[in-house]
Amino acid sequence: MEDKQHTPILSIPMKSRRTTRWDMFATWVGANANNGTWFVGGVLAACGFAVAMKVLVLSSALSYVFLSLIGYIGYKTGVSTMAISRASFGERGSYLPSLVNITQFIGWTAVNTFIAAQSVSLIFHQLLHWPLWGQPGGDKGLVVGILIMSVLHILSVSSGSRSVQLIERIGIVLVFIFVLWESVAVFKTVSMDQIIGWHVPAKARMATGAAIDYVAAFNLAWVTAGADFTRFTSIKNNAIHTPFWGALIGVVWFAFIGLISTISIAISSGVYNANNSDPSTIASKLGLGVVAFLVIILTSMTANAVNLLAAGSALSNIFIRLRLKYSLWIVVLLATIVTFIPMFVGSFLDTFESFLDYVGMVLGPTIAIICTDFYIRAHRHYEVKQLGLINGKYWYHHGFNWIAYLVFALGVAFFIAVHQMPFFANTVGATFVDMVLSGLLYYILMAIYDRKGSRHVN
């Protein structure tokens, strides 16, 4: 049997917490006021305006209830979401949700980077007449754009959470100006009545349940970053309400712009193509010019500052002695590599939709297990000093809670099995059903485990 050892888990004391309500609000509005949200809005155009807005608001609000739940845990414990997962998955078992978090936040960074890189390539096209991506020799502008964005990302996270706050404060102002600018450009072209009355071509229509799953996957991605930010506030309501409303306003606001922009282009051109839903393409078609592309680049930085901080925190949970600054540099490098994938696949939309399926598949069970463990099993109390303790309270069997792993695997299997079934695809989707079932199964199996009196057997 191993001797008790302790690898300290960083818990931010109340006296050291400096995040204000404005910082928290700006962080979560800025996290969603970005290129990826815009693209999601454009993809939802395949549902038609009315259905898209209903799905957007309801699926987002339900997803961000979990953001509030995770946010409170971060406030209560002072530790990151992945450090929190040690209590439910086990000290070593928490490496699984950490890997999930690393992969999905690197993926989101790549999504935003690819869109911003397209803006960079369009700037080079307008100023230097470089060919566009898709044209002979067009890869050059995109490759240079990806490399430029990667350098900017390193600069944006150079000082950890402090530089993220600075980027968010600047970014939210630029985003607000850009949204107003684009809204004016859209409504110069078409009216709101035309947008509402537009009909999706039958072959391009997206099922309601599939749309719910896409929006849920997009929003749940932020949930596992919740405690990474709320642990820096000393105000309880700032950890619960501010992330919810900030994230919800951000996603509805910017996805709405992507939605109406995509529909306006479909109306004016007479052709709907979901591949043209990304911000760079839309800004180009609306004739917004170089300044718009520069703003898209900056909004990419605001969102990716949050993405990279969350991925870096997850990496630090696996390698506790690795300083956050170096973790951030590593995930920037990995994200840069991943950003090149759509260039080989050939379709950014296909890559994006496959990524959303992956995110919904793995995050639903993970979040359900963490929330069920803290709120129902632990009665909203974790012994923070026990986190990181070998043979301690959260050690389970050799550092793993195999019940959490079993529930996670079954949750993933359930999603894969049913998410394309007509009943789920056409109605409520699979994600939230999967979360309810995963949470219920985890509670039942752990209750049986507790009754056997083996909760903390080494």
C-alpha positions in Angstrom: 0.0 0.0 0.0 1.2 3.5 -0.9 2.1 6.0 1.8 -0.1 9.0 2.0 1.3 11.8 0.0 -0.1 15.2 -1.0 0.3 17.0 -4.3 -1.2 20.4 -3.5 -4.3 21.4 -5.6 -4.4 25.2 -6.0 -7.4 26.6 -4.2 -7.8 30.4 -4.5 -8.5 31.9 -1.1 -11.3 34.4 -0.8 -8.9 37.3 0.1 -7.1 36.7 -3.2 -10.1 36.8 -5.5 -10.3 39.9 -7.6 -12.8 39.2 -10.4 -15.5 41.8 -10.4 -19.1 41.4 -11.8 -18.0 43.4 -14.9 -15.0 41.1 -15.5 -17.1 38.0 -15.1 -19.8 39.4 -17.4 -17.3 40.5 -20.0 -15.6 37.1 -19.9 -18.8 35.2 -20.7 -20.2 37.6 -23.2 -16.9 37.7 -24.9 -16.6 33.9 -24.8 -19.7 33.6 -26.9 -19.5 36.8 -29.0 -17.1 35.2 -31.4 -16.7 33.6 -34.8 -17.8 30.1 -33.7 -21.1 31.4 -32.4 -21.6 33.3 -35.6 -21.0 30.2 -37.5 -23.5 28.2 -35.3 -26.1 30.8 -36.1 -25.4 30.4 -39.8 -25.8 26.7 -39.6 -29.1 27.0 -37.7 -30.4 28.9 -40.7 -31.2 25.5 -42.0 -34.1 25.3 -39.5 -35.7 28.5 -40.7 -35.7 31.7 -38.6 -38.5 30.9 -36.1 -37.4 27.4 -35.2 -33.7 28.4 -35.1 -34.4 31.1 -32.5 -36.6 28.8 -30.3 -33.8 26.2 -30.4 -31.1 28.7 -29.8 -32.8 30.3 -26.7 -34.1 27.2 -25.0 -31.2 24.8 -25.7 -28.7 27.5 -24.6 -30.6 28.4 -21.4 -30.8 24.8 -20.4 -27.1 24.3 -21.1 -26.2 27.3 -19.0 -28.1 26.1 -16.0 -25.2 23.6 -15.8 -22.7 26.5 -16.2 -24.2 28.1 -13.0 -24.0 24.8 -11.2 -20.4 24.3 -12.0 -19.8 28.0 -11.4 -21.0 27.6 -7.8 -18.7 24.6 -7.2 -15.8 26.8 -8.4 -16.8 29.6 -6.0 -17.3 27.1 -3.1 -14.0 25.2 -3.5 -11.7 27.8 -5.2 -10.4 25.1 -7.6 -10.7 24.6 -11.3 -13.4 22.3 -12.9 -10.9 19.6 -13.7 -9.5 19.6 -10.2 -13.2 19.3 -9.0 -13.6 16.3 -11.2 -11.1 14.4 -8.9 -13.9 14.1 -6.3 -16.2 12.1 -8.7 -13.8 10.4 -11.1 -10.9 9.8 -8.7 -7.5 11.4 -8.3 -6.1 9.7 -11.3 -9.5 9.1 -12.9 -9.8 12.9 -13.4 -7.3 12.6 -16.2 -10.2 11.4 -18.4 -12.3 14.5 -18.1 -9.1 16.6 -18.3 -8.3 15.0 -21.7 -11.8 15.6 -22.8 -11.5 19.2 -21.9 -8.1 19.6 -23.5 -9.3 18.1 -26.8 -12.6 20.0 -27.0 -11.1 23.4 -26.1 -8.2 22.9 -28.6 -10.9 22.0 -31.1 -12.8 25.3 -30.4 -9.6 27.2 -30.6 -9.0 25.7 -34.0 -12.5 26.5 -35.2 -12.1 30.2 -34.3 -8.6 30.3 -35.6 -9.6 28.8 -39.0 -12.3 31.4 -39.4 -10.0 34.2 -38.4 -7.3 32.9 -40.7 -9.7 33.1 -43.6 -10.1 36.8 -42.7 -6.3 37.2 -42.7 -6.2 35.5 -46.1 -8.9 37.9 -47.4 -6.9 40.9 -46.2 -3.9 39.6 -48.1 -6.1 39.0 -51.1 -7.3 42.6 -51.1 -4.0 44.2 -50.3 -1.5 41.9 -52.1 -3.8 40.1 -54.5 -2.9 36.7 -53.1 -5.3 33.9 -54.3 -8.2 32.9 -52.0 -8.4 29.5 -50.4 -10.0 27.1 -52.9 -8.2 28.7 -55.8 -4.9 27.6 -57.2 -2.2 28.7 -54.7 -4.8 29.8 -52.2 -3.3 27.7 -49.4 -0.6 30.3 -48.8 -2.8 33.0 -47.4 -4.6 30.5 -45.1 -1.4 29.0 -43.8 0.1 32.4 -43.1 -3.2 33.4 -41.4 -3.1 30.4 -39.1 0.5 31.1 -38.1 -0.3 34.8 -37.5 -3.3 33.9 -35.3 -1.2 31.4 -33.3 1.3 34.1 -32.5 -1.5 36.4 -31.4 -2.9 33.7 -29.2 0.4 33.2 -27.4 0.5 37.0 -26.8 -3.1 37.0 -25.5 -2.5 34.3 -22.9 1.1 35.4 -22.0 0.2 36.4 -18.4 -2.5 33.8 -17.7 -5.8 34.9 -16.3 -4.7 38.6 -16.1 -4.1 38.9 -19.8 -7.3 37.0 -20.5 -9.3 39.7 -18.5 -7.5 42.5 -20.5 -8.3 40.9 -23.8 -12.0 40.4 -22.8 -12.4 44.0 -21.7 -11.1 45.3 -25.0 -12.8 42.6 -27.1 -16.4 43.2 -25.8 -16.3 46.8 -26.9 -15.1 45.9 -30.4 -17.6 43.1 -30.7 -20.5 45.5 -29.8 -19.4 48.0 -32.5 -19.0 45.2 -35.1 -22.4 43.7 -34.4 -24.1 47.1 -34.9 -22.1 47.6 -38.1 -23.0 44.2 -39.5 -26.7 44.6 -38.5 -26.9 47.9 -40.5 -25.3 46.2 -43.5 -27.8 43.3 -43.3 -30.9 45.4 -43.1 -29.7 47.6 -45.9 -30.0 44.5 -48.1 -33.2 42.8 -46.7 -36.0 43.5 -44.3 -36.7 41.6 -41.1 -40.0 40.4 -42.6 -38.1 38.9 -45.5 -35.8 37.1 -43.1 -38.7 35.7 -41.0 -40.6 34.6 -44.1 -37.7 32.9 -45.8 -38.2 29.2 -46.4 -35.3 26.7 -46.2 -34.8 24.5 -49.3 -36.2 21.1 -48.4 -33.0 19.2 -49.2 -31.0 21.6 -46.8 -33.5 21.5 -43.9 -32.1 20.5 -40.5 -34.2 18.5 -38.0 -35.1 20.2 -34.8 -33.6 17.6 -32.5 -30.3 17.7 -34.5 -30.3 21.5 -34.0 -30.9 21.1 -30.3 -27.9 18.8 -30.0 -25.6 21.1 -32.0 -26.5 24.1 -29.8 -26.2 22.0 -26.7 -22.8 20.8 -27.7 -21.7 24.3 -28.4 -22.9 25.7 -25.1 -21.9 22.7 -22.9 -18.4 23.2 -24.1 -18.2 26.3 -21.9 -19.6 24.5 -18.8 -16.5 22.6 -18.1 -14.6 25.9 -18.0 -17.0 27.4 -15.5 -15.1 26.9 -12.3 -11.8 28.0 -13.9 -13.2 31.5 -13.8 -15.6 31.6 -10.9 -12.9 30.5 -8.5 -11.5 34.0 -8.9 -14.6 35.8 -7.5 -15.5 36.3 -3.8 -19.2 37.1 -4.6 -21.5 34.1 -4.7 -24.1 35.6 -7.1 -21.2 36.5 -9.4 -20.4 32.8 -9.7 -24.0 31.7 -10.3 -26.0 34.4 -12.1 -23.3 36.4 -14.0 -21.9 33.5 -16.1 -25.5 32.4 -17.0 -26.7 35.7 -18.2 -23.3 36.7 -19.8 -23.0 33.5 -21.7 -26.7 33.4 -22.7 -26.7 37.0 -23.9 -23.5 36.4 -25.8 -24.7 33.3 -27.6 -28.2 34.6 -28.5 -26.8 37.9 -29.6 -24.0 36.7 -31.9 -25.8 33.6 -33.2 -28.7 35.8 -34.1 -26.3 38.0 -36.2 -24.9 34.9 -37.9 -28.5 33.6 -38.5 -29.8 36.8 -40.1 -26.6 37.4 -42.1 -26.7 33.9 -43.6 -30.4 34.2 -44.4 -30.0 37.7 -45.9 -27.3 36.3 -48.3 -29.5 33.4 -49.2 -32.3 35.8 -50.0 -30.2 38.3 -52.0 -28.3 35.6 -53.9 -31.2 33.2 -54.3 -28.9 30.3 -53.1 -28.6 28.9 -49.6 -25.2 27.2 -48.9 -24.4 26.4 -45.3 -20.7 26.4 -46.2 -21.0 30.1 -46.6 -22.0 30.7 -43.0 -18.7 31.6 -41.6 -18.1 35.2 -40.6 -15.2 35.9 -43.0 -17.3 34.8 -46.0 -20.3 36.7 -44.9 -18.3 39.9 -44.2 -16.8 39.6 -47.7 -20.2 39.1 -49.3 -21.7 42.0 -47.4 -18.8 44.1 -48.6 -17.6 45.2 -45.1 -14.0 45.4 -46.1 -10.6 45.1 -44.3 -11.7 46.7 -41.0 -14.4 44.0 -40.6 -11.8 41.3 -41.1 -9.6 42.9 -38.5 -12.4 42.9 -36.0 -13.1 39.2 -36.7 -9.5 38.5 -36.0 -9.7 40.3 -32.6 -13.0 38.6 -31.6 -11.3 35.3 -32.3 -8.6 36.3 -29.8 -11.3 37.1 -27.1 -12.9 33.7 -27.4 -9.7 31.7 -27.7 -8.2 33.4 -24.6 -11.0 31.6 -22.7 -10.6 28.4 -24.7 -6.9 28.3 -24.2 -7.0 29.1 -20.4 -9.5 26.2 -19.9 -7.4 23.8 -21.9 -4.2 24.9 -20.1 -6.0 24.4 -16.7 -7.0 20.9 -17.7 -3.4 20.1 -18.8 -2.2 21.4 -15.4 -4.6 19.0 -13.7 -2.8 16.1 -15.3 0.7 17.6 -14.9 0.3 19.4 -11.6 3.9 20.7 -11.5 3.6 22.2 -14.9 3.2 26.0 -14.6 0.1 27.3 -16.2 2.1 29.6 -18.6 3.8 26.6 -20.1 0.6 24.6 -20.3 -0.9 27.5 -22.3 2.0 27.5 -24.7 1.6 23.8 -25.2 -2.1 24.0 -26.0 -1.5 26.9 -28.4 0.9 24.7 -30.3 -1.5 21.7 -30.4 -4.4 24.0 -31.5 -2.2 25.4 -34.3 -1.7 21.8 -35.6 -5.4 20.9 -35.4 -6.4 24.1 -37.2 -4.8 22.7 -40.4 -7.3 19.7 -40.5 -10.0 21.3 -42.6 -7.5 22.1 -45.3 -7.0 18.3 -45.8 -10.7 17.4 -45.2 -11.8 20.0 -47.8 -15.0 21.1 -46.0 -14.9 23.3 -42.9 -18.7 22.6 -42.3 -18.3 18.8 -42.3 -15.3 19.1 -39.9 -17.3 21.4 -37.7 -20.4 19.2 -37.5 -18.3 16.1 -36.7 -16.6 18.0 -34.0 -19.9 19.1 -32.5 -21.0 15.4 -32.4 -17.9 14.6 -30.5 -18.3 17.4 -28.0 -22.0 16.5 -27.2 -21.1 12.8 -26.9 -18.3 13.2 -24.3 -19.4 16.3 -22.4 -23.0 15.3 -21.5 -22.0 12.3 -19.3 -19.0 14.2 -17.8 -21.0 17.2 -16.7 -23.9 15.0 -15.4 -21.5 12.9 -13.2 -19.7 16.0 -11.7 -23.0 17.8 -10.9 -24.7 14.7 -9.5 -21.7 13.9 -7.3 -21.4 17.4 -5.8 -25.1 18.4 -5.4 -26.7 15.1 -4.6 -24.1 12.7 -3.2 -21.8 15.2 -1.4 -24.6 17.6 -0.4 -22.7 20.6 -1.8 -19.6 20.1 0.2 -16.1 18.8 -0.9 -13.1 18.5 1.4 -10.7 20.5 -0.7 -7.7 19.6 1.4 -8.3 16.0 0.4 -8.0 16.7 -3.3 -4.6 15.5 -4.5 -4.2 13.1 -1.5 -3.0 9.6 -2.3 -5.1 7.1 -0.4 -7.4 10.0 0.6 -11.1 10.5 0.5 -11.2 10.7 -3.3 -8.7 8.0 -4.1 -11.3 5.2 -4.7 -9.6 2.2 -6.2 -6.0 2.9 -7.1 -7.0 6.5 -7.9 -9.9 5.7 -10.2 -13.7 5.7 -9.6 -14.5 2.9 -12.0 -18.3 3.6 -11.6 -17.8 7.1 -13.1 -15.8 5.5 -15.9 -18.6 2.9 -16.6 -21.3 5.6 -16.6 -19.2 7.8 -18.9 -18.8 4.9 -21.3 -22.5 4.0 -21.3 -23.4 7.7 -21.8 -21.1 7.9 -24.8 -22.6 4.6 -26.2 -26.1 5.8 -25.7 -25.5 9.1 -27.6 -23.8 7.2 -30.5 -26.7 4.8 -30.6 -29.7 7.2 -30.6 -28.6 10.7 -31.7 -29.4 9.9 -35.4 -32.6 8.0 -34.7 -35.6 9.8 -36.2 -37.4 10.1 -32.9 -34.5 11.9 -31.2 -33.3 13.8 -34.3 -36.8 15.2 -35.0 -37.8 16.1 -31.4 -35.7 16.7 -28.3 -32.3 15.5 -29.5 -30.1 13.1 -27.5 -27.8 15.3 -25.4 -30.1 16.3 -22.5 -31.7 12.9 -22.4 -28.2 11.4 -22.2 -27.3 13.7 -19.3 -30.4 12.9 -17.3 -29.9 9.1 -17.7 -26.1 9.4 -16.9 -26.8 11.4 -13.8 -29.5 8.9 -12.6 -27.4 5.9 -13.3 -24.3 7.4 -11.5 -26.4 8.1 -8.5 -27.9 4.6 -8.3 -24.6 2.8 -8.8 -22.8 5.0 -6.3 -25.6 4.5 -3.8 -25.2 0.8 -4.1 -21.4 1.2 -3.7 -21.9 3.3 -0.6 -24.2 0.8 1.0 -21.6 -1.9 0.7 -19.3 0.3 2.8 -16.5 0.3 0.2 -16.6 4.0 -0.7 -13.0 4.6 0.2 -11.4 1.2 -0.1 -7.8 1.5 -1.4 
